[in-house]
Amino acid sequence: MAERDSDASGARRGDVEVVRALFAAWRAGDAAAADELIADGFVFTSPQDDHIDRVGYFHRCFFTSDRFVVHTLLQVLAFGDGQVFALYEYELAGGSRYRNCEVLTVRCGQVLEVQVFFGGRVQAS
């Protein structure tokens, strides 16, 4: 378990870095990297998924990044005790752009919970 709490230098990763690494693993479709970043007891909730576990997350949600032409993290901010807020914008293959936010709970260098809040369509500027 100690390897999951540390980076290559042995220093403990910050909660924001853990969240950024999980988004990068998702975008790359790197399930092995994501598996190291997701805690036992993981729970994922969105308007489409009600408290699914890590197996359900990998089955239903993880391998969806190919639907996105662009996915940009706009803000990733730590707050509270292990809580990280992530605001992102994405573009689908058809050209539609949307903005969502997530609140992620990080414990011991791993993501324990993700709560997704769907935003609306972003108008072209």
C-alpha positions as CSV (number, residue, x, y, z in Angstrom):
1,M,0.0,0.0,0.0
2,A,2.9,2.4,0.6
3,E,3.7,2.5,-3.1
4,R,0.3,4.0,-3.8
5,D,1.0,6.8,-1.4
6,S,4.2,8.0,-3.0
7,D,5.7,9.2,-6.2
8,A,8.9,7.8,-7.7
9,S,11.0,9.9,-5.3
10,G,9.1,8.5,-2.3
11,A,7.4,11.8,-1.6
12,R,3.7,11.8,-0.8
13,R,1.6,13.1,-3.7
14,G,-0.7,15.9,-3.1
15,D,-4.5,15.4,-3.5
16,V,-4.6,17.7,-6.6
17,E,-1.8,15.7,-8.3
18,V,-3.7,12.4,-7.5
19,V,-6.8,13.8,-9.2
20,R,-4.9,15.1,-12.2
21,A,-3.2,11.7,-12.6
22,L,-6.6,10.0,-12.5
23,F,-7.9,12.2,-15.2
24,A,-4.8,11.6,-17.3
25,A,-5.1,7.9,-16.9
26,W,-8.8,8.1,-17.9
27,R,-8.0,10.2,-21.0
28,A,-5.2,7.8,-22.0
29,G,-7.4,4.7,-21.3
30,D,-4.7,3.5,-18.9
31,A,-6.7,1.2,-16.6
32,A,-3.5,-0.1,-14.8
33,A,-2.6,3.5,-13.8
34,A,-6.1,4.3,-12.8
35,D,-6.3,1.1,-10.7
36,E,-3.4,2.3,-8.7
37,L,-5.1,5.6,-8.0
38,I,-8.5,4.3,-7.0
39,A,-9.0,3.1,-3.4
40,D,-10.7,0.0,-2.2
41,G,-14.2,1.0,-1.3
42,F,-14.4,3.5,-4.2
43,V,-17.8,5.0,-5.0
44,F,-18.8,6.9,-8.1
45,T,-21.9,8.9,-8.4
46,S,-23.3,11.0,-11.3
47,P,-26.7,11.8,-12.6
48,Q,-26.5,8.6,-14.6
49,D,-24.8,6.4,-12.0
50,D,-26.0,6.0,-8.4
51,H,-23.2,5.0,-6.1
52,I,-21.5,2.4,-8.3
53,D,-18.4,0.6,-7.0
54,R,-15.0,0.4,-8.6
55,V,-15.9,-2.6,-10.8
56,G,-19.0,-0.8,-12.0
57,Y,-16.9,2.3,-12.7
58,F,-14.4,0.5,-14.8
59,H,-17.2,-1.3,-16.6
60,R,-19.6,1.7,-17.3
61,C,-17.4,4.8,-17.1
62,F,-13.7,4.4,-17.5
63,F,-13.4,3.4,-21.1
64,T,-15.5,6.4,-22.4
65,S,-12.7,8.9,-23.2
66,D,-12.9,8.1,-27.0
67,R,-16.2,9.9,-27.1
68,F,-14.4,13.2,-26.3
69,V,-12.5,15.2,-29.0
70,V,-11.2,17.6,-26.3
71,H,-11.2,17.4,-22.5
72,T,-9.7,20.3,-20.6
73,L,-9.3,20.6,-16.9
74,L,-10.1,24.3,-16.2
75,Q,-9.7,24.2,-12.4
76,V,-8.5,21.6,-9.9
77,L,-8.6,22.9,-6.4
78,A,-8.1,21.2,-3.0
79,F,-10.4,22.2,-0.2
80,G,-11.5,20.6,3.1
81,D,-10.2,17.3,4.3
82,G,-9.0,15.4,1.2
83,Q,-11.6,17.0,-1.0
84,V,-10.7,18.2,-4.6
85,F,-12.9,20.2,-6.9
86,A,-12.4,19.7,-10.6
87,L,-14.1,21.8,-13.3
88,Y,-13.6,20.7,-16.9
89,E,-14.9,21.4,-20.3
90,Y,-15.2,18.9,-23.1
91,E,-16.2,18.6,-26.8
92,L,-18.0,15.6,-28.2
93,A,-17.3,14.3,-31.7
94,G,-20.3,16.2,-33.1
95,G,-18.9,19.5,-31.9
96,S,-21.1,20.1,-28.9
97,R,-19.2,21.5,-25.8
98,Y,-20.2,21.0,-22.2
99,R,-18.8,21.9,-18.8
100,N,-19.1,19.6,-15.7
101,C,-17.6,19.6,-12.2
102,E,-16.6,16.8,-9.8
103,V,-15.9,16.6,-6.2
104,L,-13.4,13.9,-5.5
105,T,-12.3,12.6,-2.1
106,V,-8.7,11.5,-1.8
107,R,-7.4,9.4,1.1
108,C,-3.8,8.1,1.4
109,G,-2.9,9.0,-2.1
110,Q,-6.0,7.4,-3.7
111,V,-9.4,8.5,-4.9
112,L,-12.1,7.1,-2.6
113,E,-15.2,8.9,-4.0
114,V,-16.2,10.8,-7.1
115,Q,-19.4,12.9,-7.3
116,V,-20.1,14.3,-10.8
117,F,-22.4,17.2,-11.4
118,F,-23.4,17.8,-15.0
119,G,-23.3,21.3,-16.3
120,G,-24.9,22.7,-19.4
121,R,-23.9,23.2,-22.9
122,V,-21.2,25.8,-23.5
123,Q,-22.0,28.3,-26.2
124,A,-19.3,29.0,-28.8
125,S,-17.6,32.3,-28.2
